[in-house]
Amino acid sequence: MTDFLDILLVIRACAEHYPPTVNQANLLVRQRLKVGVVDLSQQGIVPCLGPAIRRWRAHSAWDSKMEPRRSLFKRCANWFRFHQTCRNVIRSERPRVVLAYDILGIAVIPPENQVYQAIYHFHELPEREAGMGVATRWALAKAGHSARKAGLVVFSDKHRAEFYRQSARLPATPLVAMNCPLRLNVVPESPLQTELRELGLAARQVVCYVGSIGLDKGIGETVFSMKYWPENSLFVLIGPSAQSVKDRILSMAQTVGAADRVIFLGQKPHSEAMALAAGADLGVALIQPTTRNWLYSAGAINKRFEYMSLGVPQVTNDGPGVRDLVEKRGCGLCVDPHSPEAIGQAIGRLLGSRDKLRDMAECSRRSHLEEFYYEWQFEPVISWIKRSLSTRQPGYS
């Protein structure tokens, strides 16, 4: 009995792409719980889960930036393998709690109170999108039905939580655990200026972006805004991107005479990316509210809180809850994410004031250390899990 899992985490993705999932798994192990994870494998990803965590990789993840779309047969076969892996692990490891993420994880983890307590954690707000396949539409409908019977539902943003409570007719408001990083007591020493010096770009002011690089994240508008920045400033992008996206971004920069000031440092392990970002003068996190999911994203954007943990001021979007988290706390400025002029003037104003940047950096670090760290955000969920474990025996006995 002692070898059975206390809790199993289920995500239909490579867990390392979701820092909150990695943080949750590692924090649960710190509580001396026996933790397992079912997820997908992906080449080139540095493992971030602790060695005590047992892991089952159902199949390889599809890299949408580098691979062609997989055939219908392959997609169906992988769906079946994922489903079977989850069911086999639950039967053999007998977890008392199962935490499933988003609709594709929830679809294979129905609420079975006689076997385990189900927690559903939504990284995204479930909503129908154009081009959504039959299986995904089925999972979307199933998620709402299952969530009404779950032991606990968790969201990263209070506006998402309240909207889903109403639209899915949940019996209670979900818990909210914002997507903050783990508590960072000491900011890492940054190699950013060293790397820039090797590129012949030393002693420049740096605006950085960290994350998956696409044209739907305000990057194009940020590039166009560079005509308002100081001439010696750089825009440094840290994260994965397709070559076609890089070419498009550089073409945009060329139109404002800034192609030689846009620097791609590529995809890095999370800790290396954060160390690089720590050397920036300013970060950007411009989420455009093209869907309800992105409209209600104040607490969901990792980089918003990662910048705070590093003491990096930020220029971010406005929207429900964002101004309260960022601007009113003195951590940065909120702007219209569709306006290159508004973005550029905000960045130019901040880069032109060392005193303002210093004050915002101090407010950012203070906000992180007092509230915006994951140990604090996830504590109510851990308490719920401990109460549940205290009253349950392993399932499938």
DRENVEXRO-54277 format. One record per atom (N, C-alpha, C): x, y, z. Coordinates in steps of 0.02 Angstrom, whole numbers, padded with zeros to 5 digits, always signed. Example, Ala and Ser with C-alpha at 12.3 -4.5 7.8 and 13.67 -1.06 7.14 Angstrom:
REM DRENVEXRO-54277
+00660-00284+00390
+00615-00225+00390
+00660-00165+00390
+00642-00112+00354
+00684-00053+00357
+00645+00002+00394
This chain:
REM DRENVEXRO-54277
+00041-00061+00000
+00000+00000+00000
+00043+00063+00000
+00101+00060+00030
+00142+00120+00036
+00169+00144-00031
+00168+00100-00083
+00193+00119-00148
+00140+00152-00192
+00078+00151-00171
+00025+00182-00211
+00034+00258-00211
+00011+00289-00265
+00015+00362-00271
-00036+00396-00226
-00016+00453-00199
-00064+00497-00166
-00102+00537-00218
-00065+00562-00269
-00097+00605-00319
-00065+00594-00387
-00106+00591-00438
-00084+00585-00507
-00104+00648-00546
-00056+00677-00582
-00068+00735-00624
-00072+00713-00696
-00121+00736-00733
-00133+00714-00802
-00138+00775-00847
-00092+00779-00896
-00094+00835-00944
-00077+00809-01013
-00118+00826-01063
-00105+00803-01131
-00060+00853-01167
+00001+00857-01142
+00053+00900-01168
+00117+00881-01132
+00173+00908-01154
+00234+00899-01116
+00231+00946-01056
+00236+00919-00996
+00224+00959-00935
+00270+01019-00931
+00332+01013-00958
+00380+01069-00953
+00356+01132-00990
+00308+01125-01034
+00281+01184-01068
+00232+01223-01024
+00216+01196-00965
+00168+01227-00920
+00199+01235-00851
+00234+01291-00839
+00266+01300-00774
+00221+01290-00714
+00156+01310-00716
+00114+01297-00657
+00107+01222-00642
+00103+01180-00694
+00098+01109-00683
+00163+01082-00651
+00219+01103-00677
+00284+01082-00648
+00289+01105-00576
+00270+01168-00563
+00272+01194-00495
+00226+01154-00448
+00167+01137-00472
+00120+01100-00430
+00149+01032-00412
+00176+00996-00461
+00204+00930-00448
+00260+00934-00397
+00305+00982-00407
+00363+00987-00361
+00342+01010-00291
+00292+01054-00286
+00268+01075-00221
+00233+01018-00184
+00197+00977-00221
+00163+00920-00189
+00214+00870-00161
+00269+00861-00196
+00322+00818-00171
+00352+00847-00107
+00359+00913-00104
+00385+00944-00043
+00341+00930+00017
+00277+00915+00005
+00231+00898+00059
+00235+00824+00078
+00286+00790+00052
+00298+00719+00065
+00242+00674+00037
+00212+00698-00017
+00162+00658-00051
+00194+00618-00108
+00164+00561-00123
+00188+00520-00179
+00151+00543-00241
+00189+00569-00289
+00161+00605-00347
+00181+00569-00411
+00133+00564-00457
+00146+00538-00524
+00119+00586-00576
+00147+00583-00637
+00125+00626-00692
+00118+00584-00755
+00061+00591-00788
+00052+00566-00856
+00053+00626-00902
+00099+00626-00950
+00103+00682-00997
+00131+00655-01063
+00156+00699-01106
+00183+00681-01171
+00258+00696-01173
+00294+00660-01214
+00366+00671-01221
+00379+00722-01276
+00436+00754-01273
+00457+00799-01326
+00532+00805-01326
+00562+00798-01384
+00635+00800-01390
+00661+00870-01375
+00720+00873-01344
+00753+00936-01332
+00729+00974-01271
+00683+00946-01233
+00657+00979-01174
+00695+00955-01112
+00721+01002-01074
+00757+00985-01012
+00706+00968-00958
+00708+00908-00928
+00660+00889-00877
+00662+00937-00817
+00604+00955-00792
+00599+01001-00735
+00564+00969-00675
+00539+00908-00683
+00506+00876-00627
+00558+00843-00583
+00547+00846-00518
+00593+00818-00470
+00601+00742-00478
+00659+00714-00456
+00672+00643-00466
+00625+00597-00428
+00591+00622-00377
+00545+00579-00339
+00478+00570-00374
+00466+00607-00427
+00402+00605-00462
+00404+00549-00515
+00356+00504-00511
+00351+00451-00561
+00315+00478-00623
+00338+00456-00681
+00315+00488-00742
+00300+00436-00796
+00243+00444-00830
+00224+00402-00887
+00213+00447-00947
+00249+00434-01002
+00242+00474-01063
+00199+00435-01112
+00138+00458-01125
+00090+00420-01166
+00112+00415-01239
+00137+00470-01267
+00162+00470-01336
+00199+00536-01345
+00226+00548-01404
+00263+00610-01416
+00215+00667-01430
+00234+00727-01409
+00193+00787-01421
+00204+00813-01491
+00153+00843-01520
+00159+00874-01586
+00188+00943-01577
+00243+00957-01613
+00274+01024-01612
+00244+01064-01670
+00196+01106-01654
+00160+01142-01706
+00204+01190-01746
+00260+01212-01716
+00304+01259-01750
+00352+01225-01798
+00365+01160-01787
+00417+01127-01826
+00391+01066-01867
+00334+01039-01849
+00309+00978-01881
+00246+00991-01922
+00237+00955-01978
+00173+00959-02013
+00118+00927-01970
+00057+00944-01984
+00001+00916-01947
-00001+00840-01957
-00012+00804-01902
-00013+00732-01905
-00078+00707-01937
-00075+00647-01965
-00133+00618-02000
-00188+00603-01950
-00249+00597-01976
-00306+00581-01934
-00295+00514-01899
-00267+00465-01935
-00254+00400-01904
-00206+00408-01845
-00152+00445-01854
-00103+00455-01801
-00134+00491-01741
-00175+00541-01756
-00206+00579-01701
-00254+00534-01661
-00292+00492-01696
-00338+00447-01661
-00300+00395-01620
-00245+00369-01649
-00205+00319-01614
-00175+00349-01551
-00151+00411-01556
-00121+00444-01497
-00173+00458-01444
-00232+00478-01466
-00286+00490-01417
-00301+00426-01378
-00305+00370-01414
-00317+00306-01381
-00260+00288-01333
-00198+00298-01354
-00141+00282-01311
-00141+00325-01248
-00159+00388-01255
-00161+00431-01196
-00215+00407-01148
-00274+00393-01174
-00329+00369-01133
-00311+00305-01097
-00281+00258-01134
-00263+00194-01104
-00208+00201-01052
-00160+00245-01065
-00107+00257-01016
-00135+00282-00951
-00181+00330-00955
-00212+00358-00894
-00250+00304-00856
-00290+00265-00891
-00330+00215-00857
-00286+00160-00826
-00233+00140-00862
-00189+00088-00835
-00152+00112-00773
-00129+00175-00775
-00092+00202-00717
-00139+00208-00657
-00200+00231-00668
-00247+00236-00613
-00261+00167-00582
-00268+00117-00624
-00282+00050-00598
-00223+00020-00561
-00162+00032-00586
-00104+00002-00555
-00077+00041-00495
-00083+00108-00498
-00053+00150-00446
-00103+00174-00394
-00167+00167-00409
-00221+00181-00362
-00216+00248-00327
-00208+00303-00364
-00205+00369-00332
-00271+00386-00298
-00266+00421-00243
-00327+00441-00207
-00354+00508-00234
-00310+00546-00266
-00330+00609-00298
-00301+00610-00368
-00339+00632-00417
-00314+00641-00485
-00328+00713-00506
-00275+00747-00527
-00279+00817-00548
-00270+00819-00623
-00323+00836-00660
-00320+00837-00733
-00322+00910-00758
-00285+00922-00812
-00277+00990-00838
-00314+00999-00904
-00353+01052-00908
-00386+01073-00969
-00430+01018-00998
-00464+01034-01052
-00518+00989-01075
-00491+00922-01099
-00430+00920-01127
-00404+00857-01153
-00381+00810-01098
-00362+00837-01041
-00348+00795-00983
-00411+00774-00948
-00458+00820-00941
-00521+00806-00906
-00561+00754-00943
-00557+00754-01010
-00597+00708-01050
-00583+00635-01033
-00521+00619-01012
-00504+00549-00997
-00505+00536-00921
-00522+00586-00882
-00525+00579-00809
-00595+00598-00785
-00644+00555-00795
-00712+00572-00771
-00713+00571-00695
-00759+00608-00664
-00765+00606-00591
-00789+00537-00567
-00747+00502-00530
-00764+00436-00504
-00750+00436-00429
-00797+00462-00392
-00785+00475-00321
-00771+00411-00281
-00793+00354-00306
-00779+00292-00270
-00707+00268-00281
-00674+00297-00331
-00606+00277-00348
-00555+00330-00328
-00569+00393-00344
-00524+00448-00329
-00564+00513-00326
-00536+00562-00295
-00564+00630-00297
-00533+00666-00357
-00575+00697-00397
-00552+00731-00458
-00545+00806-00446
-00487+00833-00466
-00476+00906-00469
-00466+00923-00542
-00500+00975-00565
-00490+00998-00634
-00460+01068-00633
-00401+01073-00663
-00366+01137-00665
-00365+01161-00738
-00394+01219-00749
-00398+01247-00816
-00343+01299-00826
-00293+01283-00868
-00244+01333-00889
-00279+01386-00933
-00326+01363-00973
-00362+01407-01019
-00436+01408-01001
-00470+01459-01023
-00543+01462-01017
-00572+01421-01073
-00609+01367-01059
-00636+01325-01113
-00687+01364-01155
-00675+01367-01219
-00722+01400-01264
-00712+01373-01334
-00766+01372-01372
-00762+01346-01440
-00723+01394-01484
-00679+01365-01526
-00638+01404-01572
-00649+01380-01643
-00636+01425-01691
-00641+01406-01761
-00591+01351-01777
-00613+01302-01816
-00569+01247-01836
-00561+01193-01783
-00598+01197-01729
-00593+01146-01677
-00620+01080-01702
-00581+01026-01692
-00598+00961-01717
-00655+00929-01677
-00679+00871-01703
-00735+00837-01671
-00716+00814-01601
-00656+00785-01593
-00635+00760-01528
-00629+00817-01477
-00603+00873-01500
-00594+00930-01455
-00662+00960-01435
-00709+00963-01483
-00776+00987-01466
-00810+00941-01415
-00798+00875-01425
-00826+00827-01377
-00795+00838-01308
-00729+00848-01306
-00695+00859-01242
-00719+00923-01209
-00733+00974-01249
-00757+01037-01222
-00824+01028-01187
-00870+00991-01219
-00935+00979-01188
-00928+00935-01126
-00885+00885-01130
-00876+00839-01074
-00846+00874-01014
-00802+00922-01026
-00769+00958-00971
-00821+00994-00928
-00869+01027-00959
-00920+01061-00920
-00962+01014-00879
-00981+00957-00909
-01020+00907-00873
-00981+00879-00814
-00917+00862-00826
-00876+00833-00773
-00861+00884-00717
-00849+00947-00737
-00831+00998-00687
-00887+01009-00636
-00949+00998-00657
-01004+01006-00609
-01004+00952-00555
-00968+00897-00567
-00966+00842-00519
-00897+00835-00486
-00849+00878-00504
-00781+00872-00478
-00778+00890-00405
-00727+00864-00372
-00716+00884-00303
-00693+00957-00298
-00653+00978-00347
-00626+01046-00346
-00610+01067-00417
-00623+01131-00432
-00606+01161-00496
-00561+01222-00482
-00508+01229-00523
-00459+01281-00512
-00448+01319-00577
-00444+01386-00572
-00426+01429-00628
-00368+01474-00607
-00335+01504-00656
-00280+01549-00641
-00301+01622-00639
-00363+01636-00657
-00387+01706-00660
-00458+01709-00632
-00472+01757-00590
-00537+01760-00557
-00593+01775-00606
-00579+01813-00660
-00631+01828-00708
-00648+01766-00750
-00597+01727-00767
-00611+01663-00801
-00652+01618-00755
-00633+01615-00692
-00667+01571-00644
-00741+01589-00638
-00755+01653-00632
-00824+01674-00624
-00864+01663-00688
-00833+01678-00746
-00869+01667-00809
-00886+01593-00818
-00837+01549-00802
-00850+01477-00812
-00899+01451-00761
-00898+01478-00701
-00948+01458-00651
-01018+01468-00678
-01028+01525-00710
-01095+01540-00737
-01111+01500-00800
-01063+01499-00847
-01077+01467-00911
-01083+01391-00906
-01044+01360-00860
-01046+01287-00852
-01093+01267-00795
-01123+01316-00762
-01171+01304-00707
-01139+01263-00651
-01079+01284-00631
-01044+01250-00577
-01079+01264-00510
-01078+01216-00464
-01111+01227-00400
-01074+01275-00354
-01010+01288-00368
-00971+01334-00326
-00920+01370-00369
-00898+01429-00346
-00846+01466-00381
-00779+01430-00376
-00743+01420-00431
-00679+01386-00428
-00628+01424-00385
-00580+01387-00359
-00523+01419-00326
-00479+01452-00380
-00443+01503-00359
-00399+01539-00406
-00327+01535-00380
-00283+01510-00423
-00211+01508-00409
-00177+01540-00469
-00157+01603-00462
-00128+01639-00519
-00061+01608-00539
-00044+01615-00603
+00014+01581-00631
+00080+01616-00614
+00095+01619-00550
+00157+01650-00527
+00213+01599-00526
+00275+01621-00529
+00332+01575-00520
+00341+01558-00447
+00382+01508-00434
+00400+01494-00365
+00437+01554-00335
+00436+01559-00269
+00467+01616-00236
+00541+01619-00251
+00562+01675-00277
+00632+01686-00296
+00664+01733-00246
+00701+01706-00198
+00730+01747-00145
+00788+01789-00169
+00825+01764-00218
+00882+01800-00246
+00877+01801-00321
+00880+01859-00352
+00877+01864-00425
+00942+01837-00455
+00939+01793-00504
+01000+01765-00532
+01042+01817-00568
+01107+01806-00567
+01152+01849-00605
+01140+01836-00679
+01134+01889-00717
+01114+01881-00787
+01173+01881-00835
+01173+01832-00882
+01224+01832-00934
+01205+01873-00996
+01151+01911-00991
+01125+01944-01051
+01176+01991-01082
+01205+02035-01042
+01252+02083-01071
+01314+02049-01099
+01334+01993-01069
+01390+01955-01096
+01374+01929-01165
+01314+01900-01173
+01293+01875-01238
+01287+01931-01290
+01261+01988-01268
+01255+02044-01315
+01324+02072-01334
+01370+02071-01286
+01438+02095-01300
+01471+02051-01354
+01459+01986-01350
+01486+01940-01400
+01457+01952-01469
+01397+01982-01470
+01366+02000-01534
+01384+02071-01556
+01428+02104-01518
+01447+02173-01534
+01395+02224-01515
+01354+02207-01464
+01298+02251-01445
+01302+02269-01370
+01359+02283-01346
+01368+02296-01275
+01338+02364-01255
+01322+02368-01190
+01300+02431-01159
+01238+02461-01193
+01192+02419-01211
+01129+02442-01240
+01073+02433-01190
+01023+02477-01193
+00962+02466-01154
+00921+02410-01189
+00891+02367-01148
+00859+02307-01175
+00786+02303-01153
+00743+02294-01202
+00673+02274-01190
+00668+02201-01210
+00641+02160-01166
+00640+02088-01182
+00569+02061-01184
+00563+02006-01221
+00502+01966-01223
+00523+01895-01209
+00488+01860-01164
+00503+01790-01148
+00441+01749-01161
+00449+01696-01200
+00392+01651-01212
+00390+01629-01285
+00339+01590-01301
+00330+01568-01370
+00319+01629-01415
+00356+01632-01470
+00356+01692-01512
+00309+01683-01571
+00256+01722-01572
+00208+01721-01626
+00183+01791-01639
+00147+01799-01693
+00123+01866-01711
+00057+01884-01677
+00033+01840-01632
-00030+01853-01598
-00020+01875-01526
+00041+01896-01509
+00057+01914-01440
+00082+01986-01433
+00061+02029-01479
+00081+02099-01476
+00153+02111-01498
+00186+02061-01525
+00256+02070-01545
+00262+02115-01606
+00217+02105-01654
+00220+02149-01712
+00211+02222-01694
+00162+02236-01651
+00150+02305-01629
+00211+02332-01591
+00243+02288-01551
+00303+02310-01514
+00359+02328-01562
+00368+02287-01614
+00420+02302-01664
+00405+02369-01698
+00343+02380-01719
+00326+02443-01751
+00335+02502-01703
+00329+02489-01638
+00337+02543-01589
+00408+02565-01579
+00456+02528-01607
+00527+02543-01594
+00549+02611-01621
+00510+02639-01665
+00528+02706-01690
+00523+02760-01636
+00488+02742-01580
+00482+02788-01524
+00534+02774-01469
+00574+02723-01477
+00622+02704-01425
+00687+02743-01434
+00728+02746-01381
+00795+02773-01390
+00834+02734-01443
+00877+02768-01480
+00911+02737-01537
+00957+02680-01517
+00983+02681-01456
+01031+02628-01436
+00997+02569-01402
+00931+02566-01403
+00894+02513-01368
+00885+02453-01414
+00878+02394-01382
+00869+02330-01418
+00804+02298-01397
+00776+02258-01442
+00719+02215-01426
+00745+02144-01430
+00749+02110-01373
+00776+02043-01368
+00719+01994-01355
+00714+01944-01397
+00661+01894-01392
+00691+01826-01372
+00665+01797-01319
+00690+01734-01291
+00634+01683-01294
+00640+01634-01337
+00588+01583-01343
+00588+01551-01411
+00547+01499-01420
+00544+01463-01484
+00504+01502-01536
+00524+01495-01599
+00487+01527-01653
+00502+01491-01718
+00453+01492-01762
+00464+01465-01830
+00504+01515-01870
+00542+01491-01918
+00583+01535-01960
+00540+01585-01997
+00481+01564-02019
+00437+01610-02056
+00415+01668-02011
+00406+01654-01946
+00386+01707-01900
+00445+01755-01889
+00505+01728-01881
+00564+01771-01874
+00571+01817-01934
+00563+01788-01994
+00571+01828-02055
+00519+01884-02057
+00458+01868-02036
+00405+01919-02037
+00420+01974-01987
+00444+01956-01928
+00460+02006-01877
+00517+02051-01901
+00568+02022-01931
+00625+02062-01956
+00602+02107-02013
+00556+02083-02054
+00530+02125-02108
+00492+02185-02079
+00453+02173-02026
+00419+02228-01993
+00469+02278-01965
+00522+02252-01933
+00572+02296-01904
+00607+02338-01957
+00616+02309-02016
+00649+02344-02071
+00609+02407-02090
+00544+02403-02086
+00502+02460-02107
+00510+02520-02060
+00534+02509-01998
+00545+02565-01952
+00620+02574-01939
+00661+02544-01982
+00733+02553-01976
+00764+02522-01915
+00735+02466-01891
+00759+02437-01828
+00778+02363-01835
+00788+02339-01897
+00802+02268-01906
+00865+02245-01870
+00914+02290-01864
+00977+02271-01831
+00972+02277-01755
+00914+02296-01729
+00905+02302-01657
+00856+02250-01629
+00834+02203-01671
+00791+02148-01649
+00834+02085-01645
+00840+02057-01586
+00886+02001-01573
+00847+01940-01550
+00856+01885-01584
+00826+01821-01564
+00878+01779-01529
+00866+01762-01467
+00912+01719-01430
+00890+01646-01429
+00833+01630-01457
+00811+01561-01464
+00780+01533-01401
+00759+01470-01406
+00728+01436-01350
+00781+01415-01300
+00766+01426-01236
+00811+01409-01181
+00773+01370-01128
+00808+01328-01089
+00776+01301-01030
+00750+01357-00987
+00697+01344-00950
+00662+01398-00914
+00709+01438-00869
+00752+01404-00832
+00796+01440-00786
+00845+01485-00823
+00869+01462-00881
+00915+01504-00921
+00879+01564-00951
+00817+01553-00973
+00778+01608-01000
+00766+01662-00948
+00751+01640-00886
+00738+01688-00833
+00802+01727-00815
+00859+01692-00815
+00922+01726-00799
+00938+01779-00853
+00926+01762-00915
+00936+01812-00968
+00890+01871-00960
+00826+01858-00947
+00777+01912-00939
+00794+01957-00880
+00825+01930-00830
+00843+01970-00771
+00889+02028-00788
+00924+02024-00844
+00969+02078-00864
+00937+02131-00907
+00872+02125-00920
+00837+02174-00961
+00817+02235-00920
+00809+02291-00954
+00785+02352-00921
+00709+02352-00916
+00677+02316-00961
+00604+02320-00966
+00580+02257-01001
+00521+02231-00980
+00490+02174-01013
+00424+02193-01043
+00403+02156-01095
+00337+02168-01125
+00295+02105-01118
+00231+02116-01102
+00182+02061-01097
+00116+02089-01123
+00110+02092-01188
+00054+02126-01220
+00005+02075-01248
-00047+02061-01210
-00097+02012-01228
-00156+02047-01261
-00169+02029-01324
-00223+02061-01361
-00288+02021-01351
-00342+02054-01329
-00404+02019-01311
-00444+01998-01372
-00415+01954-01413
-00448+01931-01474
-00501+01878-01459
-00496+01847-01400
-00547+01798-01378
-00564+01813-01305
-00617+01783-01281
-00634+01791-01210
-00579+01764-01165
-00546+01711-01188
-00491+01682-01149
-00436+01733-01138
-00418+01771-01190
-00365+01821-01183
-00390+01884-01149
-00454+01899-01155
-00482+01956-01119
-00475+01945-01044
-00493+01885-01021
-00489+01868-00950
-00424+01831-00936
-00369+01867-00936
-00304+01834-00930
-00258+01869-00881
-00285+01912-00838
-00241+01951-00793
-00197+01906-00751
-00227+01854-00720
-00188+01811-00676
-00157+01751-00710
-00168+01745-00776
-00148+01684-00811
-00082+01690-00849
-00057+01750-00858
+00002+01759-00900
+00066+01751-00859
+00102+01696-00871
+00162+01681-00832
+00211+01739-00832
+00225+01765-00892
+00279+01815-00897
+00263+01878-00858
+00200+01893-00848
+00182+01952-00808
+00212+01946-00738
+00207+01888-00708
+00231+01877-00640
+00305+01858-00639
+00329+01829-00693
+00401+01814-00697
+00442+01878-00699
+00419+01928-00736
+00454+01993-00735
+00456+02021-00665
+00399+02017-00629
+00398+02042-00560
+00450+02007-00517
+00454+01940-00523
+00501+01903-00482
+00573+01923-00495
+00588+01943-00556
+00656+01963-00575
+00670+02036-00561
+00618+02073-00540
+00627+02145-00530
+00634+02182-00596
+00600+02159-00648
+00601+02191-00714
+00535+02228-00725
+00536+02294-00730
+00474+02331-00745
+00444+02307-00811
+00380+02319-00821
+00348+02294-00882
+00299+02343-00912
+00291+02336-00977
+00237+02369-01013
+00190+02312-01035
+00128+02318-01013
+00081+02263-01024
+00015+02291-01049
-00031+02245-01066
-00096+02266-01091
-00141+02289-01034
-00192+02326-01052
-00246+02340-01005
-00297+02284-01012
-00345+02281-00969
-00396+02229-00971
-00420+02214-00902
-00473+02173-00895
-00501+02158-00829
-00449+02132-00780
-00437+02171-00727
-00392+02149-00674
-00319+02165-00684
-00298+02183-00745
-00226+02192-00758
-00199+02254-00723
-00235+02309-00727
-00211+02371-00698
-00201+02364-00622
-00246+02326-00590
-00239+02316-00517
-00176+02277-00501
-00158+02229-00543
-00100+02188-00530
-00034+02224-00545
-00034+02265-00597
+00029+02293-00621
+00036+02367-00607
-00007+02407-00638
+00003+02480-00636
-00009+02508-00566
-00063+02487-00533
-00078+02515-00467
-00027+02494-00414
+00009+02440-00428
+00062+02419-00382
+00130+02449-00399
+00131+02490-00452
+00193+02523-00470
+00243+02478-00505
+00219+02423-00536
+00264+02374-00568
+00273+02387-00643
+00235+02433-00672
+00240+02445-00743
+00183+02488-00767
+00175+02490-00834
+00123+02530-00865
+00077+02486-00906
+00013+02502-00908
-00037+02468-00949
-00053+02511-01010
-00053+02480-01068
-00065+02517-01130
-00113+02478-01175
-00135+02510-01228
-00175+02477-01279
-00129+02431-01319
-00138+02364-01316
-00091+02319-01349
-00096+02319-01425
-00146+02354-01452
-00152+02359-01525
-00119+02422-01552
-00094+02465-01509
-00069+02530-01530
+00007+02535-01526
+00043+02532-01582
+00115+02541-01580
+00136+02608-01549
+00096+02659-01562
+00114+02725-01534
+00110+02724-01458
+00056+02696-01430
+00049+02693-01357
+00103+02650-01326
+00118+02594-01358
+00171+02550-01333
+00238+02585-01336
+00252+02615-01393
+00317+02647-01402
+00328+02706-01356
+00276+02746-01346
+00284+02804-01302
+00294+02783-01230
+00259+02730-01209
+00269+02705-01141
+00340+02678-01131
+00364+02638-01179
+00431+02611-01174
+00483+02666-01177
+00474+02713-01223
+00522+02768-01228
+00524+02810-01165
+00466+02822-01135
+00464+02862-01073
+00500+02826-01016
+00490+02760-01010
+00522+02723-00956
+00597+02716-00967
+00618+02701-01029
+00690+02695-01042
+00726+02761-01032
+00689+02815-01037
+00719+02881-01027
+00722+02903-00954
+00699+02861-00908
+00699+02880-00837
+00726+02823-00795
+00790+02827-00778
+00821+02776-00736
+00788+02773-00667
+00769+02830-00640
+00737+02832-00574
+00671+02795-00575
+00631+02805-00628
+00567+02772-00633
+00576+02697-00640
+00624+02675-00680
+00637+02604-00688
+00659+02573-00622
+00701+02609-00584
+00724+02582-00520
+00665+02574-00472
+00622+02625-00468
+00564+02620-00423
+00518+02562-00443
+00506+02554-00507
+00463+02499-00530
+00495+02431-00517
+00560+02427-00524
+00595+02365-00510
+00587+02345-00436
+00592+02394-00392
+00584+02380-00320
+00512+02360-00304
+00463+02393-00335
+00393+02374-00324
+00378+02305-00351
+00409+02288-00407
+00398+02222-00436
+00424+02168-00389
+00485+02175-00364
+00513+02125-00319
+00471+02120-00255
+00450+02176-00228
+00410+02175-00167
+00343+02139-00178
+00311+02153-00235
+00247+02120-00250
+00256+02044-00255
+00311+02024-00287
+00325+01952-00292
+00336+01921-00224
+00377+01950-00184
+00396+01920-00120
+00338+01919-00070
+00291+01966-00077
+00236+01970-00030
+00176+01927-00051
+00165+01919-00115
+00102+01886-00136
+00107+01846-00200
+00144+01869-00249
+00142+01838-00315
+00196+01785-00324
+00192+01734-00280
+00236+01675-00287
+00193+01614-00279
+00212+01559-00311
+00166+01503-00319
+00153+01465-00255
+00201+01463-00210
+00188+01429-00147
+00127+01459-00112
+00120+01525-00116
+00064+01560-00085
+00000+01548-00125
+00004+01552-00191
-00054+01545-00233
-00084+01475-00229
-00042+01424-00226
-00064+01355-00229
-00081+01325-00161
-00066+01362-00107
-00076+01335-00040
-00148+01313-00026
-00200+01350-00047
-00269+01327-00035
-00284+01260-00070
-00254+01248-00128
-00264+01185-00163
-00229+01128-00125
-00168+01141-00102
-00132+01091-00063
-00172+01073+00000
-00200+01123+00033
-00239+01109+00094
-00300+01066+00077
-00333+01080+00021
-00390+01039+00000
-00368+00967-00013
-00311+00959-00047
-00286+00891-00062
-00271+00853+00002
-00239+00885+00050
-00222+00852+00113
-00285+00830+00150
-00336+00873+00150
-00399+00853+00183
-00430+00793+00149
-00427+00792+00083
-00456+00737+00046
-00417+00673+00059
-00351+00676+00060
-00310+00617+00071
-00321+00588+00141
-00336+00631+00188
-00344+00607+00257
-00407+00565+00266
-00452+00567+00218
-00516+00531+00225
-00525+00475+00174
-00473+00462+00133
-00482+00414+00079
-00429+00359+00080
-00449+00299+00061
-00404+00244+00049
-00392+00238-00026
-00338+00205-00047
-00326+00197-00120
-00386+00165-00155
-00399+00186-00217
-00454+00159-00256
-00437+00091-00285
-00486+00061-00318
-00480-00004-00350
-00453-00056-00301
-00476-00054-00238
-00452-00101-00188
-00486-00169-00196
